[in-house]
Amino acid sequence: MDISKFKQQHLEIKRCISELRDHSRDGVAAHAEDIARVVNAMSGLIKLHLAAEDRALYPALKASGDAHLARLGDAFQREMADIVPHYAAFARKWITAAQVRRDPEGFRTDANRVLKALHDRVAREDRDFYPHAKQLEVV
């Protein structure tokens, strides 16, 4: 399996996070439409990414015969299961420009917490997970 799609999706997720940070810094209320648009786009991307990992990546790791890699995949999958509900709640709360405009500081607080966790997770996956999978040519 080729992991380049997973890496590309990570780049797109990081770009979305960066864009949200820029809009927040430039004024949450003034950029409410852009923020809602990016939250919606990123939510679709994350759903697609997670489905692909669950459907292809993690099963391939379990079937690899490499116990270390299978355990690493299980750990990353469990960790993501803890992050997903927080991101889903964030996305539901900030899905429209009106919601963002109504509570700019609430958006900023939620974004700092949830998007930092998501960004850190993506970075760890890129740094600590994908290289192992690639090196063993399992994916």
TACORJO-V922699 format. One record per run of one state. SS is the DSSP state (H for helix, E for strand, - for the rest). FROM is the first residue (numbers start at 0). TO is the last residue. If there is no record, write none. Layout:
SS:FROM:TO
SS:FROM:TO
This chain:
-:0:2
H:3:26
-:27:27
H:28:61
-:62:65
H:66:92
-:93:95
H:96:101
-:102:102
H:103:134
-:135:138
